[in-house]
Amino acid sequence: MIQLFVSDLDGTLLNENHQLDHRILHSIDFVLENQRDFAIATGRDMHPLHKKSLDFGDRHIYTICMNGAMVFNWNRHIIFERPIESSFVFEFAKTFPDLSFDYNGKLVKYTLASYSAIFARYHERNFFGGSMNVETMENWLSDYRYDQTPEAIASQPIYKINGEVDDPQRKAEVYDFLSRHGHQIENAPFRPDFFEITAKGVNKGMAIHQLTQYLGLVDDDVAVYGDGGNDMDMMKAFRYSYAPSNASKKIKSYAYKILGPNSAYSVPIHMEETIIKNKNK
């Protein structure tokens, strides 16, 4: 019987505007009211500021963020955390000072870039399907610490480094650097043109295992939902893995079952149906 439901956010649980809504929250309430646990597993940092932009209210849900580098409960009590080695953080920042990557700390993110460079990146990339207006973007950017030095960034615990590179040669140089430091890091991006760097061994699947141990569950008590590259480890790790029909081809190949599109609330509906089916057995 499924006791823990774990879902990715963008492209999976959230609606087509990358937002929570009443239908999604209703399904989470249904899970909790039936004495099951619910967790999100996201590449997002889920800093307190960003957590407010996805308002789960006072619901008792668990959060796996930064691709598994941190796991905490509804009170932000840390269940698990693993930052990247500071030596790698320093060397990476020193080697690529021109890249406006995000260096994600526990509560804020750091960057070598200026405010104007980061603002332009979000504006030009049309992040989150264009759902960010200027006011929302200003709020989103308020947890950045700009114009940092490699030394200053490496002096902080950094849990995830992420960003994208347009220039093919520069991108190849980043991949080469990462391959030479494979003993220190993982790179599990949600899409091929992106980088999402965490400490060696850190991924969503590992983090869910940390949570199951904390809750006293076994693997077959867990249902996971994902759609992109950073969901691969959790899809491979758990038998009951589900992908919306909009998921990547590779992720769907690991799914126990393929659902409808996330825009049709396929994940919330499936969670409810799973509980009802288990109750009727």
N, C-alpha and C positions, 0 to 999 in steps of 0.2 A: 504494500500500500504506500502510495506517495505521501511523504510527510513534509517534504521541502521542495518548493518550487523556486527555481532560479532563472531569471531572465535578463538577457541583454536589453539595453534601452533602445537606441536608435536603430530603426529598421526592423525591430522585433516587438517590444512591448509598446513603445510610444506610437502615437498616431502619425499620419503622414506629414504632419507639421512638426514632428519631433517634440511633441508636447504630451503631458498628462491631460486626461480629461475625466469627466464623471464616469464614463463607461469603464475605463481602465481601473479607476479607484474602486468602483463597485466590485470588480472581480477580485481585487486584493482584499477588500473587506470580507468577501465570501470565503476566501482562503483562510483568513485569520479567525473568522467566526466559527469555522469548522475545525479549529485547533490544529491547523497546519501552519508551517512557517513559510515566509516569503522573503526572497533576497533579490536584489538587483546585482548584476555583474557587468560592469561597464569599463570602458577605457577612459572615461571622464575622470577628472580629479575629485569631484564631489566635495570641493572645499565648502565650508559653511555658506559662503555667498552663492555658489552654484547650486547647492542643495535647496536653497530657498527658491530658485527658479524652477525647480521640480518639486513642488510642494506636496509631500506625502503626509503632511500634517503630523499628528502625534502617533501615527500607526507604528506598531512594533515590527518594523522590517529591518533586515540586515543589509549591509552595503558592502559589496566587493568592488573596489574602485582601482583605477590606474592599472587595469589588466591583472589585478590580483596582488598588487604590491601592498595594499592595505585592506583589512577586513574589520568592520566595526558594527556595533549594534545601534539601536535607535537612539541611545544616549551618547553616541560617539565614543563608547568604551571600545578600545582597540583590542580586538581578538587576535590579530596577526598583523605584522608589518615587516617588510624587508626592503631597505633602501639599496640603491646602487652603490658600489664601492666608490669612495670619494676620489680615488686615484683615477678611475675611469672618467668620472664626471669632469675632473680638471683637464685631463688630456683631450677629451672630446671637445670641450669648449675652447681650449687653446688651439686645437687643430682646425676648427671650423668657426672662426670668429665672425664670418660673414653670414652665417645661417641664423635666421631668427627663430630658432627652436625654443620650445617651452621646457623649462627645467622645473618639474613639479615637486614642490615641497609638501609638507603635511597640511599647511593652512593657506599658503600662497604659492604662486609660481614666479620663477625668476627668468630673466632673459637678457642676453647681451644686447638686444636690439632696443631702439628708441620707441617711445609711445606711438609716434607717427607711423613707423614701419609696421608695428603690430596692428594698428587700426586699419592701415591700408590692406594688410593681408586678409583680415576678416571681411572687409568691405569688398575687395576684389574677388575673393573666393566664393562669395555668396553662401556663407556658412549656414548650415541647418536649413537648406532649401529656401533661403531668402526670408526666413521667419524673423530675423533680427532687424528691427528698426534701429535708428541711431541711438535712441535712449536705452534700448535693451543692450546694444553693443557697448555703450559706455559703462553700463552696470556690469556687464560680463568682464570687461577689461580692468575693472577696479581692483582686482586682487593680484595684478601683475606688479612686479618690482623691476623697473626698466633700467637699461644702461649699466648692467652689472658687469663685473670683471670675472674671468674664470676662477680666480682665487676666492672671490666672495661667494660665488655659486657653490663651489666645491666645499666650502666651509659649512654648508647647510646639508641636512639629510635630504637627498633627492631620490624620489621613488620612481619617477618615470620621466623620460626625455622624449618629446615628440615634435614632429614637424614634417614638412615636405620640401623637396628640392626639385626645381624645374629643369635646371641645366643638366643634361645627360652625363657630361663628364664629371661634374661635381657630385652627382648622385652616385656614379660608379665609385668615386673616391670614398664616399661615406660607406657604401657597402663593403669596400675593401677594408676600411678601418674596422668595421664591425666584425668582419670575418677573422681578423687578426686578434680580436678581443672576445672571441666566442666563449672563452673560459670564464668571462666575467658577466656577460649580458645575454639577454634574449631580445629578438626583434620580432614582434607579432603584430603587424599593422592591420587595421580593419580593411584597408584597401591597398593595392600594390604600389601606388605612387606616394605612399606615406611611410613614415618611420614611427614606431612605438617601442621604445627601448626600456626594458626593465632589468632587474638583477637576474643573474643566471638562475634558472629553475622557477622563476616567477611567471605564472600564467593563471588564467581563470580556473582551469581545471584543478591546479594545485590549491588555489585559494578556496575552492568549494570543498575540497577534502579537509582543509583546516576547519571550515565551518561545520562540516558533518561530524568531525571529531568533537568539536565543542558542544554540539547538540546531541551527541551520542547516537548518531544514525549510521546506517550502512549505505553503500552506493545505490542499491536498488530502492532505497527510500526517496531518491532524488529524481526530479524531472528538470531538465535544463532546456533553454530555448535560446537560439542564436542565429545570426544571419551572415556574419562577416569573418574575415581572416583572424581577428583576435579572439574569436569564439571557438576556433578549431580544437584547442586542447580540451576544453570542457565537453565538446561534442564527442570527442574520441574517448574521453574518460568515463562517461556515464552511459549506461544502456538506454535509459529513457531520455533520449535527446531528440528535440523537435526543431524543425526549421520552417519559418514562413516561406511561402512560394516565391517571395521576392529575394530570398537568400542567394548567395553565390552558389555556383554549380558545385564547387568543391565542398562547401559546408553541407549542402543537401546530400552529398554522397555519404556523409557520416551520420545522417539523421536516421533515427529509428522510424520516424514518420514525418512526412512533409504536410504542413497545414496550408491554409489559405493565406492570402497576403496580410501583412501587418495592418494595412489600411482598412481591412474588414474586421479588425479586432480578433484575429485568429488565435492569438496567444491567450488573451483573457477568456475567451470562450472555451478554449481547450482546458484551461485550468479548472474552470467551473464544471465542465463535463467530466473531467477525471475524478473530481471529488464526488460528484453525484453517482458515477459508475461504481466507485469504491464503496460508497455507502449502501448501494443496492445489492452488493455481493453477499 
